[in-house]
């Protein structure tokens, strides 16, 4: 793992306060979006000295994860795709970034998929990616302001038990992935509230699988999907679905937690091969 010290950055756009860490000093740029319950510094497990020599990695902190950030936006107003893309555009303009690569873990991968329609995207590397499947009940639920606010009131006023979480899963409102995330974090009412805050806040950013997979193929964007064979959250079914469209899928003997130093080599090899191809072309 590289010992390179990151630089912090913050950007406020209206009532949205973005923050994160910047590693490396290369001429190429990678935007990294971490998973639920992590922070922007989790990306350092994926970094190698050779990678940060060639790339600058911009690790974007997810809302309700960075404790130092004073977030003004209320969870009753979920982040929209337009707002998310406006942040990326503003950030790239302020930092004179013309093109960038995308990397995301778990929920962060879903944010990467939402950006694939940007002409500036050069490649995609996602780890245990969320956002490959979504059922109709979840779509109805997340697009209903009334249902959104009903769940928020339940969490804020009385809490939601494991039984209710199981019920929401059975009727299709939340996925097995989200059920496990919630149940794994019910060690305090505050933690449970934060789980739902994150879920509701990002509920509007769920790009169509058919749309982003077609963009990936049409634009010939270099990519890799990394899955854990024993992942019980993002199961191997997701990998099988992706394999119908691309062979650039890697399945490792591991579970859902793939944010580990031992996978930094795979990630470095992918991005460094792109930079080498650019030099030789």
N, C-alpha and C positions, 0 to 999 in steps of 0.2 A: 504493500500500500504506500502510496506517495505521502510524503510529509509536507508537501507544499501547502502553505497557509492560504486560506481563502480570503477574499475581500467581500464584505457585506454590501448589499445594495437595497434601497427602498424606493418605491415609486407610488405616489398617491394620484389616483385619477378619480375625481369626484369623491364619493364616499367609500371607495375601494382602496385599501392600503396593501400594496404588494411588497413582498420582501424576499430575500434569498441570499445565496452565496455564489461567488464567482471563483472558479478554480482554473489554474493554468494560464497560459499566455500565447497559445497558438493562434494562427491566422484563421483557422476554421472554428466554427461555433456549434456547440451542442446545447440544446435546451432540454433539461431533465426535470421531470415531474415525479415526485416521490409518491409512495403509497399511503394509505390510511394509517394514522397513528405514528407516522415518522416525521422527521424534520428535514430541512434542506441539506443538512450535513450528512445525511445517510448515504449520499452519492459517493462519498469518499472511499467506501468499500469497493467501488467499481473502478477507481482510478489507478492508473499506473504512471510511472514517470514518463514513459514514452508517449502516453496519451496526452498528458498535459503539456508536453513539449509541442505537440502538433495542433492541439485543440484548446479552446477556452470553453469551459463547461459552466453553464449558467443554470444553477439548481434553483428552481422556482418553488418557494414555500407555499403550500396549500393553506387556504384560509382555515382559521380555528386550530392551527397546528403550531404556529410560531408565537410563543408566549410573550415575546417582546413587542409584538405588533398591536397597536391600539386600533382595533377594527371598528369602523363606524357603521358599516352596512348591517342592517337587521336581517336575520335569517328568514323573515317573512318575505323578503325580496331576493329570491334565488339568483345566482349569477347566470346571465344569459350568454349564449354563444357569441353574440355581437360584442358584448362587453369584454369577454375573454379575448377575442381576436383583436379588439381595439387596444388592449393592454400589450399584446405581442407586437402589434404594429408600432405603438408608441415606444416601447422598449427598444426595438430594433432601430428605429430612427434616432433615438437619443444616443445609442451606442454605435451608430454607423455600421450596422450589421446588414449585409445585403442578402445573404443566404444562411441557412442553419439546418442542422440535423436534429432529429427528435429522438428522445429516449425516455421511457417511462416504465414505472413498476406498478403493477396492480391497478388501482384506481387512476394513477397518473397516466397509464397507457391510454385510458379513455380520453383524456385531454389531448394526447398526441393524435389520436384518430380524428379529433375535431379540427385539427390544424392541417390535415393532409391536403385540403383544397387550396392551401396557400402556395403560390408559385415559388416562394423562397425555400421550400422544403427540399432538402437534398437526399435524405435517407431517414430510415425509421428502424429503431431497435427497441422492442418492448419485452418486458419480463413479466411472466405470470399475468398477462393482460386481462383486465376487466373490460367490458364493453363489446364483447363478441356476440352475446345473446341478451335479449330483453323481451319479456312477455308483455302481452297487450294490457293486462291489469296494471302493471307497473307504469306503463305509458299513460294510461288514463289517470292514475293516481297522482303522478308527478306533475301533470299538466293541469290539475284541478286546484285552483287557489283555495277553495273551501276545504278540500281534503288535506292539502298541505298544512293549513293553519289548524285544522282539527288535531292532527298528530302533534304539532308543536305545542298546542295547549295541553295535551295529555302528558307530554314529557315535562313541561315546565310546571304543571300544577300537581300532578299526582304520580308521575313516573310510569314507566311501562315495564311490566314484569316479563319474565321469560315466557310465561304462558301466552301473553299477548303477542310477543315477538313470534312465537311459534304459530299463532293464529294468522298473523299477517303473512307469514311464509306460506301457510297452507292455502290461503285464498289467492296467492299469487301477487300480493302487493309488494313484497320484498323477495329478493332472490335468496338462494341458499348461501351465497357469498355474503350478502348483507346480514342475514340472520346470524351467521357465525361471527361476523365482525361485532355485531351488537352484543351477543351473548358472551363473547370473550372480553367485553369491556364493561360489563355490568358489575363492577366492583365498588361503584359509588354512584349516587344519583347525578352528581356533576359529570362523571365520565359518561354516563348514559345520555345525558343531555347533549354532550359534545358530539357523541356518535350521530345522533339525529340532526344536530346542527349541520354537520359536515354533509350527511346524506341529502338533506333537504336543500342545502345551499348549492350543491352541484347537480341537483336532480334534473335541471333543464339542459345540461350538457350531456347528451346521450346520442351521439351521431349514428345515423343509420348504417348498419353493417354493410348493406348492399352498396351504399354510396361510397363509403371510404375504401372498401376493398376494390371497387371498380376504379377509383382514382389511383390507388396504389399500382394497379396493373396497367391502366391507360398511360400513366406518366412514367412508367418504368422506374419507379422509385426503389432503390436498393433497400432491402429490409431483412430483418430476422425476427422470428417469434421464439422466445425461450420459455418453455413450460417445465414444470416439475411433474414427474411421472406419478408421484403420490400426493399431489396437491388435492386437498378436499374442498378447497374454496373455488379456485379456477381449475376445474377438472380436465382430464384428458379429452373429454368430449369437445371442449373448445379447440384443442389442438387438431382433433379430427375434422372439425368444421373448416378450419383454416387450410388444412391439407388438400381440400377440394379445389383450392384456388392457387396455392403456392407450395413449393417444396422447401422453401426457406424456413423450416421449422426445426428447432432443436429441443429434444426432450431429455432432461437429465434425471438421474436417480436422486430425486429430492422432493420436498414438499412445496408449500406455498412460499415459505421464506427463502427467497433466492437472492436477497440482498447480502451477499457474502463475498469476501475477497477472492475465493477460489473461482469465481466466475468473471473476475476482472480481465483475465486473459482472453476469454471469448469475446468480450466487449471491445477490448483494445484491438484485437485482431481484425474485427469487423471494420471499425472506423479507420484504423491505420491502412488497411487494404484499399479503402476508398481514396485516402489522400495519396497513396502510392500510384494508384491508377490515374489520378488527376495529373500527377507529375509526368508520367510516361506518355499520356495521351496528347 
